[in-house]
Amino acid sequence: MTERARGGLDYAGRSYAPVDLEPVNRASVRRSERAAARPLPVRPPGIGPKGGPKRELHDPDWVIVVAVIALAAIGILMVYSASAIPSYALTQNTFQMVAPQIAAGLAGLTAMIVLAKLDYRYLRKLSIALAIIALVLLVIVLTPIGVASGGSSRWIRLGSFFEVHPSEVAKLTMVIYLAHWLATRGTQIKSFFHGAVPFWIIVAPFVVLVAREPDIGTTAVIAAIALTLFFVAGANIFHLGMALAAAAAGGGLLILAVGDYALRRIQVFLDPWSDPAAGYHTIKGLEALAAGGLFGTGLGNDRVIVPYAYNDFVFSVIAQELGFVGGLVVVGLFVALAWAGIRTALRAPDTFGGLLAAGVTAWISFQAIIHICVVVALVPVTGITLPFVSQGGSSLVVSFAAAGILLSVSRETVERGWVNASADSGRGYGRTYIPGSRRSAIVAGPPGRT
C-alpha cells in the first residue's frame, strides 16, 4: 500500500483521508504483466509495415540527372541543326525531324521521373514477363511485319507515325532480367553447370535474334552488357574467358554470314581513301571533325555535309558546329554519367540494385564509346546511335527509362557497398534485406514498455 493510500500528511503539512486504490492498482498490475509476457511483433530489417520494402530515401544522384538532361538537350539542338534545312527542302517544315524527337524526349522524361520514384525491386516481379515480351518483339521484327532499312529489319511500325525499335527494348529488359537472375543465383555463378551454362542459354536468344536482323553493332553492345554483368556478379575468370572467346568466334561467324557487305566495311575502315565511294561516310565524318577546329563553325553553319548526321554520325555534327570544346563537353557528360553510375552500383543497397546499376551504366557507356569511335574512325561503321543525343524515339525513351531506374537505385545508396549475393536470393523484393549504417531491426523494448 502506498503512502497516499494509507493517509497522512502531504509535503505542505496538509492532512488527507486514506483512499482505497487497491482495486485499481491490481487491475493495472495485471495488465502490465500480460503486456510484458506477450512478445512485441518484430519486423524483419528492411520490411515495411505492409510487408513491402521499407525505403529510407534520400535525394537522387544529381550528377545523373544533370548529365542526362544536358545530353538530351544537346541532342535535340543537334538534331534540329542537322535536319532543319533538309526537312524544309522536302516538306517546307524545319521541325519535321525534331518534333518527334521533342515528343519522345518529353515521354522519356516522364518515364524517368516515374521510374525514379518507383522502387526498383518491383522490376524483379516483371523481369521474366519483360524478357519474354522483348524476345517476341525481336521475332516479330524478322517477319514481314518488320520494317527494313539498309538491308536490315530493325523496326516495327505501329500506326502511321509510331515505330518501335525492338533491340532497344531488348537491351533494357535483358539488363533487368540478368540482374535478377544473377542476384538470385548468388555464389553459384562461379559454377560451370549452375552459373556459366545457364547464363549462356539466357543471353543466346537476345544475341542471335539481334544478329539475325542483322545488326552487328547492337549485337556487340548486347554481348558487352551481358559479359560485364557476368564479370561483376563474380563469374569464374576461366568461364569468363570462354565466354569472351565464344563472343569473338560468334562475331567472326556473323561477319562471314552477312557476306561481302560486312567484310567491305572492315576494308574501308582500314583505308577509307582506297575506295572513296565505299568509305564516303567515314571520310565525311573525319572532314567534319577537321572543319570544326577548336570552337566550331557555329550552329547550322556546316561546311561539310555528313550522311545520317542526325543519328549515326551526330557526334560529327557536334564536333563541327561546336568544335573540339563542344565535343569534349559531350564526352565529359558521358564520363560523369559513367562515374555516377559506377558509384551507384558500388553503393547500392542490395545485389540486385548493384547489378541493375552496373548493367545500365555499361550499356550507355559502351554504346557511347562505339558511336564516338565510329566517327573518329577507330572502329568500322556500325550504325550505333549516341544515347540521349541521336535522333530516334525508341532509343531516347528507353534510355530515359534506364536513367530513371538508375536514379531509383541512387536514392537508396549507402556507404558500405554491396551485400553478399546469398542474402539476395529471395524471389522478388519481399525478402530483400536493405543494409546500411542507419538501418536497424525493430526490437522489443523492456517489459511493460509500450
Secondary structure by P-SEA (a helix, b strand, c coil): ccccccccccccccccccccaaaaaaaaaaaaaaaaaccccccccccccccccccccccccaaaaaaaaaaaaaaaaaaaaacaaaaaaccccccccaaaaaaaaaaaaaaaaaaaaccccccccaaaaaaaaaaaaaaaaaccccccccccccbbbccccccccaaaaaaaaaaaaaaaaaaaaccccccccccaaaaaaaaaaaaaaaaaaccaaaaaaaaaaaaaaaaaacccaaaaaaaaaaaaaaaaaaaaaacaaaaaaaaaaaccccccccaaaaaaaaaaaaaacccccccccccccccccccccaaaaaaaaccaaaaaaaaaaaaaaaaaaaaaaaacccaaaaaaaaaaaaaaaaaaaaaaaaaaccccccccccccccccaaaaaaaaaaaaaaaaaaaccccccccccccccccccccccccccccccccccccccc
